[in-house]
Every structure is written in C-alpha cells, then in structure tokens.
Amino acid sequence: MQPDWTGLEIENFPVKFGQILKFRNDSTELMAIVLDFSEDEGGQWIGVSFIDQNRLFGRQIPSGIINTKCLDLLDLTYIQKDALINYEVVASITVNKTKVGIGSQSPATSFSEIIRDFERGIEQRKKEQTPCDKGITDLNPVRECYFDVEKIKN
C-alpha cells in the first residue's frame, strides 16, 4: 500500500515527489500533489492525490472484520507522462513517504480523464461517509473522505 520505486529511475520523471501541481484549462483549475511513480509497457505514470481546500482525496478502510481500526489511505490518479499537460509546479512540500498509503488507483491518459477523476472524487466526498466500524459487510459503503495535507508532511 506504500509507494515502491524499486528499479525506477525517478529522476527521469518530469515532476518530483512532493511537488504540488496546478492543472488548468479554459474552464477548470485543480491542484494535486505528486506521491508515486510507476513504469510499465504503457510508459511512465505519475501518481497524484488531488487537493481540494488543502485536503487530500482519501478513504478509510477497516483493517479487519473483528478489529474496526481504520487504515487511512490516499486515492491516487496515475497520469501517463504524455497526458501531463496544462500544468505548473506551484509549490513543493516535504512528504514523509512512510505516511503515504495508497487506497484506490485510477489511470488517466488524457487531460479530460484527469478532470473526470477530480470531479468524481468531489462528488463521492459529498456523500455521507460510512463510519469505519459500520457497514463492514455492506455492498456499497462510502469510505471516501478528505485528509488534511499536514497528515503526510515530514
């Protein structure tokens, strides 16, 4: 659930871990922080967690059926390097890699898919969250939530 860059030359990626990116086109502006990297036959992928009002997109997952302690995980969109357009680096923060747990993962191969993931994430977080100790056997519990950016800082 944590980033693993074994075998990756992350210095060859166009952005760096902990950079805050602002994506913008004529009608949309959104922010995200770089938290992971991967590479496969589809090329290089940059894992970002979207930011809304200084809050990261995340989710709380029960760690077991008996133990109702929650795992706090971040939702990442993996942007294909070629789709990394219309952005600028606006800041960089020191992130503690051990505090980054990856929850859901979604690929984005175009700017419109980046916007799609952001808008879906906002809509999911408007729903009432299912408490971690409830709905363990439910088919569709709402686990999506926000975490303050401070949660992952060093």
C-alpha positions in Angstrom: 0.0 0.0 0.0 3.0 2.3 0.2 4.9 3.6 -2.8 7.7 1.3 -4.0 10.1 2.7 -6.6 12.4 -0.3 -6.7 14.1 -0.4 -10.1 12.7 3.0 -11.2 14.9 5.9 -12.1 12.6 8.6 -10.7 15.0 11.3 -11.6 13.9 10.7 -15.2 10.3 11.7 -14.5 9.2 15.2 -15.4 8.0 16.0 -11.8 9.3 15.2 -8.4 7.9 13.6 -5.2 6.1 16.2 -3.1 5.5 18.8 -5.8 2.1 20.5 -5.9 0.8 20.8 -9.4 -1.9 23.1 -10.7 -3.7 21.9 -13.8 -5.6 24.5 -15.8 -7.5 24.9 -19.0 -10.2 27.4 -20.1 -12.9 26.1 -17.7 -11.1 24.1 -15.0 -8.4 24.6 -12.4 -7.4 21.9 -10.0 -4.5 21.0 -7.7 -2.7 17.7 -6.9 0.4 16.5 -5.2 2.9 14.0 -6.6 3.1 11.0 -4.4 4.1 8.0 -6.5 5.7 6.9 -9.8 5.5 3.8 -11.9 6.5 2.5 -15.2 5.2 -0.3 -17.4 4.6 -1.1 -21.1 2.3 2.0 -21.2 5.2 4.3 -20.3 5.8 6.4 -17.2 3.0 7.2 -14.8 2.8 9.9 -12.1 0.6 9.1 -9.1 -1.1 12.2 -7.7 -3.6 12.8 -5.0 -6.0 15.7 -5.7 -6.2 18.6 -3.3 -9.5 20.4 -2.5 -9.2 23.3 0.0 -5.9 22.0 1.4 -7.4 18.5 1.8 -6.3 15.3 0.1 -8.6 12.8 -1.5 -8.5 9.7 0.6 -10.5 6.8 2.1 -10.8 4.9 5.4 -10.8 1.2 5.1 -11.5 -1.1 8.1 -8.4 -3.2 8.8 -10.4 -6.3 9.6 -13.8 -7.7 10.4 -13.1 -8.0 14.2 -10.7 -5.1 14.6 -12.6 -2.0 13.5 -9.5 0.2 13.4 -9.2 2.2 10.1 -6.4 2.4 7.6 -6.2 6.0 6.3 -5.3 5.7 2.6 -4.9 8.2 -0.2 -6.7 7.9 -3.6 -4.3 8.4 -6.5 -4.8 9.1 -10.1 -1.9 7.8 -12.2 -1.3 10.2 -15.0 0.5 8.9 -18.1 3.5 11.1 -18.8 2.2 12.1 -22.2 -1.1 13.4 -20.6 0.9 15.6 -18.1 0.0 18.8 -19.9 -1.5 22.2 -18.9 0.2 22.2 -15.5 2.6 24.2 -13.5 4.5 23.4 -10.3 3.3 25.8 -7.7 5.0 24.5 -4.6 6.8 21.6 -3.1 6.4 20.1 0.4 8.5 17.6 2.3 6.4 14.4 2.4 7.1 11.5 4.7 6.9 8.5 2.3 6.0 6.2 5.1 2.8 8.2 5.7 1.6 7.7 2.2 -0.7 4.7 2.0 -2.3 4.1 -1.4 -6.1 3.4 -1.5 -7.8 3.5 -4.9 -5.9 3.9 -8.1 -7.2 5.2 -11.4 -5.3 5.7 -14.7 -5.6 8.9 -16.7 -4.2 9.1 -20.3 -5.7 12.5 -21.2 -6.4 15.9 -19.6 -10.1 15.2 -19.8 -9.6 12.0 -17.7 -7.7 13.9 -15.1 -10.7 16.3 -14.8 -13.0 13.3 -14.7 -11.2 11.8 -11.8 -11.2 15.1 -9.9 -14.9 15.7 -10.4 -15.8 12.1 -9.5 -13.7 12.5 -6.3 -15.5 15.7 -5.3 -18.9 14.0 -5.9 -18.1 10.9 -3.8 -16.9 13.1 -0.9 -20.2 15.0 -0.9 -21.9 11.7 0.3 -22.2 10.8 3.9 -19.2 8.7 4.9 -19.9 5.2 6.4 -18.2 5.1 9.8 -15.3 2.7 9.9 -16.9 0.4 12.4 -20.1 0.2 10.4 -21.0 -1.3 7.1 -18.2 -3.8 7.1 -20.3 -6.3 5.2 -22.3 -3.8 3.2 -22.0 -4.0 -0.6 -21.5 -0.2 -1.2 -20.2 1.5 1.9 -18.9 5.1 1.4 -15.4 5.2 2.6 -14.1 8.2 0.6 -13.1 11.2 2.8 -10.6 14.0 3.0 -7.3 14.2 4.9 -5.5 17.4 5.7 -2.3 17.9 3.7 -0.5 18.1 7.1 -1.1 14.4 7.6 1.6 13.4 5.1 4.2 16.0 5.9 7.5 15.1 7.4 
